């Protein structure tokens, strides 16, 4: 492959996968024969497993995450001529990595760089679910919000303006009732739009009220960006370093974050195959 071709691929194309194939393999997820990878995240009891089952049908299997006792479910579906692998992350309230489930979910989103992260939220308890959603948006902007259990919300006379919510969050919001199959066609359509780069995303970022913290984050994020050019989430990494997150400190010291800014061999080959096709 020519240097010009490598340079073009490294610069990226709008329809090429964003996932980090080499890191996904380390995390136990093989992307051979799949075009895009979708992470499914959410609090417990949001209907996440129902969404997973509805999207994948019988095309799924379970196992454990490498070196963990945490169960991992994988499945897939075909939409618009593309093959999507879905990885059902552990149900968790946070990505602060204070438990094994949180660590697994956080590491997959950060180091695997899924093409889309679908965050399933409970329409009847939206405020409670926003904590995880906003944390995910700090790591990646490639997000689709699945506003599930919308039927329950209506039964309790709760009305949610999903258009206003999407505008405020800067990512697509899709109302669903997964157990009845409602909204799943639109959900898969939005997943494709984000995965292929067609969706215009402007994710909400929480701004600190403290000028001291804001300045510290900005300065550290700038240093991180200089050390790891192209890192998609330097601000989030800065926040975790300031919080003393040992896993992120280790990733900086070992240069793992630098790996995320480069096109790995498998990703390069996949991009070349797609371009040729």
Secondary structure, DSSP 8 states (H G I E B T S, - for coil): --HHHHHHHHH--TTS--S-HHHHHHTT---TT-SEEEEEEE-TTSSHHHHHHHHHTT-EEEEE-TT-S-EEEEEEEEETTEEEEEEE----S-SS-SSHHHHHHHHHHHHH--SEEEEEEETTSHHHHHHHHHHHHHH-S-EEEEEE-HHHHHHTT----HHHHHHHHTSEEEE-BGGGTBTHHHHHHHHHHHHTT-S---------S-HHHHHHHHHHHHHHHHHSTT-TTHHHHHHHHHTT-HHHHHHHHHTHHHHTTS--HHHHHHHHHHHH-
